[in-house]
């Protein structure tokens, strides 16, 4: 993917991370500007007592660094949560696939599943919907109505 294409994709998006990086860069630029101005004035005038108060920039720098670390942790934790949700979805899909009728594939309830699995001789360890429970696969005779 070309750099121009990446810029076009990001052009319309402004994220919190990007805002924090820009603000951090701005504070660093101001710090560099103050440092250069102090040394330039010292060289020109020779007055060593000239000092620009940059305590607010120091505070802003610390706050932005903390916010940036918090943002990184938030992104990391949200990615972990997505991975965790994906694995749970995979497990859920496996469970859902066991709640289907062995003949027609119709989804059945947990009660129906338990009923069929609790009678292995009658249903041959398979799960059947209500309609297909009427004729057992093993004996081929009509059953009584199952308890739901």
KAQUI-V606412 format. One record per pair of residues at least 24 apart in sequence whose C-alpha atoms are under 6 Angstrom apart, sorted by the first residue. I is the first residue (numbers start at 0). J is the second residue. If there is no record, write none. Layout:
BEGIN
i & j
I & J
I & J
END
This chain:
BEGIN
i & j
100 & 126
100 & 127
100 & 128
101 & 126
101 & 127
END
